[in-house]
Amino acid sequence: MTFSGEHDLFQQNLERFDFNIQFEQLFFSIIPSVLFIVTSLCRTLSRLKKPTVVNAPTFRFIKLCAITIYIVLELSLLVLATTGPFQSKSMFVTASALKLTVAFFMVTLSFMDHNRSSRPSVILSSYLFLTLLLEHTFATVFTAAVALKVVILLLEAQQKSRWVSWDKKEHSPEETSGIFSLGVYFWLNKMFLVGYRQIMTVEDLYPLDNSFDAISLHDRFSANMDYSELKGDNFGLVKVLTRTLKVSLLVPIPFRLALIGFTFCQPFFIERLLNYLADPNRDTNVGYGFIGASILIYSGIALSRAFIGTTQSAKVLLQTKTNTDARSQVALAAWMLHIRLGVVFVAPIVLVIVCFTGLAILTNFTGDSQRAWMTGVQERVGLTASVIAGMKNLKISGLATAVSDYVQSLRVKGLAAGARIRKIFIIAALLGYIPLLIGPPITFAFSQRSFDVAKVFTILSFLTLLTKPLCQIFQSTPEIISGLACLGRIQAFLESGDRHNFRQVNGDRRPNLEKEAVASPLLVKNLSYAFMIENGCFGWEAGKFVLQRINTRISKASLTMVVGSIGSGSLPYVKHYLERFLSMKGTWTKAAVFPTSVSVINLRFCQTYAEVIKATALEFDLSVLPAGDETNVGSDGISLSGGQKQRVSLARALYLQADVLVLDDVFSGLDADTEKQVFRQVYAPGGLLRRRGSTVLLCTHSIRHLPSADYIITLGDGTIVEQGSYDELIASQGYVQRLRLGESANIDASSEEADLKSESSSSRLTMTVTNIASIVPHSDISRQVGDKTVYKHYVKSMGLIPAMCSLFFAALWGFLTNFPTIYE
């Protein structure tokens, strides 16, 4: 087997229009092999700590057998290269030795990626596919090795979704797709077919990839976050985000450099191509070379942009790196113009400087405009959420129209603030297109030379490379400044002072207190209280107290009711038990323990679950719901009535079996009969909480149940007006006595207990039927072809003339942008 090779690496093959053997061995074999060895080693080491996710020993054995046969073939080729009589022997031996080394690395990489990666090996598949394309000239010589490479590639490209040990419904097909499926988006075909055949729902969409998991990103952010460094540094949060996303910032750099390189190949390609077309004695083989060069250049541009798009984690990062690359591209294009035009290249540079001056002036207003807009949006959205939550009360009070008008006024103000920032973006875009549109005419106007066609197109290409990136810079700069302004607001929030808990919690040192109680009768008395407050003052802001001179004690295993007129401070009084105040003063002691969560019930202990449902009178409500207790009631229980929301919330709290419950107006929205039933089942003597021995603090405006309370606290004028048992307060001629409770409301505790024992819970309780909003999804046929009413609404809002002008200019822009490609 004899090969002829030239000693000059870049010498053209004289026998045919092709590279010489040394060049092909170096660039098509040696360099890819070295890159594969380095990347596969890093990949193998990174997989060592990963768990096994694929269980397919038979398929793994087949792949390893194929690679083992390939090792034998490469070893044979190395022996032939060592002993064979041909020139450029050292190059052949080096290439063969590296291929054999690659074959051994293929074994370890295939083994690790097969077991510990859900998708086919990207590195191995890429190497096999690339080398098959590059080594096609040797296919007729090394037939067996090339054929075996094809077999290995087909095996490695197989998806492992059938063997992956996870729930397929929780993972996207993208997570098990190889480079070919990802490259042509083949994994999306199933979803496209579903969307073509029927109206798509949320259930038809694939789950998000695990790479979008916010938990891991939050962990990295927390590891890099130091709140002490934020203060005094306006860009402290930006630095933290840069450290957190440093990998995302660095990964696209090679692809950015490749994109710049391929982009600057275009002017040289155009110049050489035009000179070739102008030559009457042109060689056909050179034309084929131009075809190959065009495929290489424009495929490289497309692939570089694709890889850049897949490696971006945030739009701001994309814009930041785009601006950096654009400045490099502008500088390089200006230097190329200087070579071909001389001093005239200054003309477009001056135009660019003028536009940059306008952009600098514009950016002075960007940050303030963005902050004003975001502040308005935050105010409006917060108020809207509060209005929706309290819509029933607003309608009852007759304030719905006034509040609606106020929300609408905030919307108008927000649109006006948003219009200012949008105008800034429009002006920035206009400044960006001025150099692109006016730069070429000005440049040729100042030039005194005569150019041929090749020179003209080459200069136009460099002018495009100079001015087009500026469009991106001009348009993205205001957006980056707006993003920095938003980060500034977030940083201001992170720098705000933490809320300190001024209260003393005795629950943690209860064993010590019990020992000390033997010598102190006072401690024995204090241990019988769940809460003790002495000279307490509570407020939302430092120095501004809503409640003052609060002195009270809450006994354990008791029902304490908090009453008072509207605005008396009952809500702040309840809030301070939940540590929701920024400013507190006085002695606050807690000997009980609060539950840490009142989340949605997922696990059901049958006895407790049935007991809670019965106590809150939800049995009938669950029976009429479409899916019972599995019914999706919408965001914030929007399909439930007000009373049902209250009882569901109470049921969640009761299900936790907590020692202490702080409840605020849980009877609002309940009719009289349901309220009576719930109170009797939960709070009255013999009720659920009484049997558990829980400590209950109930803030309520329903005064009919005061006789059942163990202790009553009356608030008024920012302090406690009176407190004590019901009999004590009736005799004191105070607020409770003035309520003039009649005999009908004066329910004796013993009679309530008797009623509770005598009545059958399932047959004697009166159920309230509430119509549940239909939440069964319906088919929206208009979504298939578009809802015309939406477009009519947009046109009506814009006005007919502005809408027609917008449509006309959009069509004109599309025509003028694409017309040069077909103009001859």
Secondary structure, DSSP 8 states (H G I E B T S, - for coil): ------SSTT---SSSSS--HHHHHIIIIIHHHHHHHHHHHHHHHHHTTS---B--HHHHHHHHHHHHHHHHHHHHHHHHHHH---SSHHHHHHHHHHHHHHHHHHHHHHHHHHHH-SS--HHHHHHHHHHHHHTGGGTTTSHHHHHHHHHHHHHHTS--TTTBSS-GGGS-GGGG--HHHHHTTGGGHHHHHHHHHS---GGGS----GGG-HHHHHHHHHHH--HHHHTT-TTHHHHHHHHHTHHHHHTTHHHHHHHHHHHHHHHHHHHHHHHHHH-TT--HHHHHHHHHHHHHHHHHHHHHHHHHHHT---HHHHHHHHHHHHHHHHHHHHHHHHHHHGGGGHHHHHHHHHHHHHHHHHHHHHHHHHHHHHHHHHHHHHHHHHHHHTHHHHHHHT-HHHHHHHHHHHHHHHHHHHHHHHHHHHHHHHHHHHHHHHHHHHHHHH------HHHHHHHHHHHHHHHHHHHHHHHHHHHHHHHHHHHHHHHHHHHS-------EE-STTHHHHHHHHTT-HHHHHHTTEEEEEEEEEEESBTTB-SEEEEEEEEETT-EEEEEESTTSSHHHHHHGGGT--SEEEEEEEE-S---S------S--HHHHHHHHHHTT-HHHHHHSTTGGG----GGGTTS-HHHHHHHHHHHHHHTT-SEEEEE-TTTT--HHHHHHHHHHHTSTTSHHHHHT-EEEEE-S-GGGGGG-SEEEEEETTEEEEEE-HHHHHHTTSHHHHT---TTT---HHHHHHHHHHS-HHHH----------------THHHH--HHHHHHHHHHH-HHHHHHHHHHHHHHHHHHHGGGT--
